[in-house]
């Protein structure tokens, strides 16, 4: 496999590109050996000052445009980029890849398998179309999906899957947790 040229990173539905977790991932990858470029991007609803997250077709189109533009700046095709994000952002990236956006892999932080308390409302229908290396980093007390639920549904992804379970809930807030998430991402990236 070719070494990734960068990571396009997106926030959860209630956050912006300035989310401490995303900033920590960027800083950690900048200091890695070798370093990996990271571009943190917001979705259209956030850029327009709205609170309600974009529907998947809008978010996926935005990701296609952002990935294409950044790949162009880096002088590589999009299949040299890792795509990912936290919660909603990671879900939208996984949908974009499942719908055919070429990528080097997916970095899914606190993937929202289902709404809290609604395990019957799964958000995994596209997993069977993901053929790239995929990293899931989640908390052991995540109300959007237990480690057991994640293992069950991640097994339907045809591409190679790595799961990392950390102590914590869905938000993974706090310097120590954010650092642990970033270190998990950095450790996975060097395996590609």
Secondary structure, DSSP 8 states (H G I E B T S, - for coil): -----EEEEE--TT--TT-HHHHHHHHHHHTSSS--EEEEE--HHHHTT-SS---HHHHHHHHHHHHHHHHHHHTS-GGGEEEEEETHHHHHHHHHHHTT---SEEEEES--SS-TT-TTS---TTGGG--SEEEEEEETT-TT--HHHHHHHHTT-SS-EEEEEESS-TT--SHHHHHHHHHHHHHHHTT-
